[in-house]
Amino acid sequence: MPVQDFSRAPRCAPAGPVGHVGPLFQRRLFLITGSFLFGLLAAQEMFTPLRSDGIDWIDAGFALLFFGLFAWIAFGFLSAVAGLFVLLGRGPVDLPNRELAVMPQGRTAVLMPIYNEDVGAVFCRLGWMTRSVDEVGAAGRFDFFVLSDSDEQAYDKEYIAFRRLRERSRSRVYYRRRERNTARKPGNIAEWVRRFGGGYDHMIVLDADSLMSGEAMVRLATAIEARPNIGLLQTVPQLINGQTMFARWHQFASSVYGPVASAGLRWWSGTEATFWGHNAIIRVRAFAESCGLPALPEDRLLGGHIMSHDMVEAALLRRRGWAVHMVTLPSGSYEEFPPTMIDHAVRDRRWCQGNLQHLRLLDAAGFHWINRLQLFMGASAYLTAPLWLLLLSAATLEQLRADFAGLVLLPSAWLLGLTVLMLFGPKLVALLALSQDRALLRELGGWRCVLRTFPLEIITSIITAPIVMLTQTMAIIEILRGRRSGWMPQRRATEGLAFAEVAHFYRWHVGLGALLMGAIAVGIDGTIWSLPVAIGLLLAPGVAWLTARADIGERLVRRGFFVSPADYRRFEEGPLPESEPLLEPGYAVVRS
């Protein structure tokens, strides 16, 4: 697994035909051109009243900022519309036959890297996966590896749990703990590839909170075997095991909006799809020859080991001619979501630093232009947070200048309508697609549950948006000041948070919210537009505390709010006993 050189493209022939270039180019041209035109149209409308008293660099900067941010949301809207037409053209997908006629011929390793995790929960998932593989008759084709980077204090519990699992499993199960966890998860995977990768054709990479059924693993293995030009198949995992209101909200949103979003993403990404770092199958030889990651020079900003490795590895695979695809399985691929806003922010902080590192790789030799676009979009997903805050400040400044000059700056009605369409259109598009998927609609509790949840989901999104905006802005400021993200164990379950903890975490949010509300109260012109932001920031501690409550999450589901496929049986039949694991494919809920 040689370390790759980003300054020199490899000399290699493509691994095989990678798809229809013409249609893919047309799809991408549609998205990029459409986003540019929507952004230009909106910016021109905002620019019109600014020209009445002459144009200066502040006006030009405001218009340029508005153009970029509007084009960003337009891209998401157009991608969702494309996803809708894909789903409407395909029709509802029936669940596949349970009997698998074709078994993979090669050997597949299932890798689960862990770092100071709840041992019971991790090995509960592994135990179910080994049983599921055995039930479909593929135990001899899949070996399971627990790759631990945990502290020495966790070794005893992990090793005992491993021995018990190995004794019960018909698949081979291995355990290895690194004493030096160099380069975190990518270093963990790379060490396994160098030591054991030659013995396997494929590897399925998981996270500690991932779950995959034996049927899904077999289908992935047979699919990648049948297509020798494919280096990686990324599944779209379904969110499971949400207990708190925050996790159940995202579980519902992922179930409703996810199909359209993923269909649109597959539609334009094609053979240059991305990698999310888990719930994917990879051709070991392709990964070994393509994905040895170097450390970025420490003498520059954002140096060190590459943290958001997955998108870079997808670009490196494509650079050597391997196709990377995204696939959607009806069931069988699952993951969990952080239980609270604070836990999500801590994880997001690491992703922020890793995605900003991608800016240093945009000029890497040999990358496909779509991979460069994806790397830029990954970084932009965080850069838009301070840009939205800057736009809010610039709008207030422009209004103050206009008042001084005796002008009135108000956006036109059609621009306000277009903005609302761009922001909420993907949600409406998802509801249109849902009307064609009766199976999913039934698992969401029917239209009654969906429609009563829809306003609550929108309100929650509006309130939390400014909180996330400021949290990400503060993270970027810390990163630019040289403060690195640590590597802390993730909290994957909680019954709730102490109010003192959330009040301390969101103290700056409350401070900025109070400042904005004060400006509105004294009547500073232009600040009235910041009222939704001020309200969201002031409510940050209360919202974080409320959404972290597991009892509120359970109560909402009982009343038909935020129902998701993983909750469907519990909504219909009531909670099952704690001793009875909820692990049937399609309704997977894991409890240790």
ABEGO torsion letter per residue (X at the ends): XBBBBAABBBBBBBAEBAEBAAAAAAAAAAAAAAAAAAAAAAAAAAAAAAAAAEBBAAAAAAAAAAAAAAAAAAAAAAAAAAAAAAAAAAEBBBBBBABBABBBABBBBBBBBBBGBBAAAAAAAAAAAAAAAAAAGAAAABBBBBBBABBAAAAAAAAAAAAAAAAABABBBBBBBBABBBGEAAAAAAAAAAAAAAABABBBBBBAABBBBAAAAAAAAAAAAABAABABBBBBBBBBGBABAAAAAAAAAAAAAAAAAAAAAAAAAEAABBBAGBGBBBBAAAAAAAABBBBBBAABBGBEBBABAAAAAAAAAAAAGBBBBBBBBABGBBBBBBABAAAAAAAAAAAAAAAAAAAAAAABBGBBAAAAAAAAAAAAAAAAAAAAAAAAAAAAAAAAAAAAAGBBBBBBAAAAAAAAAAAAAAAAAAAAAAAABAAAAAAAGEAAAAAAAAAAAAAAAAAAAAAAAAAAAAAAAAAAAGBBBBBBBBBABBAEBBAAAAAAAAAAAAAAAAAAAAAAAAGBBGAAAAAAAAAAAAAAAAAAAAAABAAAAAAAAAAGBGBBAAAAAAAAAEBBBAABBBABBGABBBBX
